[in-house]
Amino acid sequence: MHRMAIAIASDLKDEFITPCGICRQFIREFGKDTPIYMFKNGMEGTFHMTLSQLLPHSFGPEQLN
């Protein structure tokens, strides 16, 4: 069994950065249950979100049936 997570980091000191809209849709289509971790500059803080929190009411492959 493979485990995968997504880590997002930036040089912003005061806030976390989240995936852009295109990245969120890509994650939705290919890694819906993949945990997403965001880091502040210098790894001083970590924040975890699920895709459903970042992209509620999303459109995915199952809507094409």
Secondary structure, DSSP 8 states (H G I E B T S, - for coil): -----EEEE-S-SSS-----HHHHHHHHHH-TT--EEEE-GGG--EEEE-HHHHSTT---GGGG-
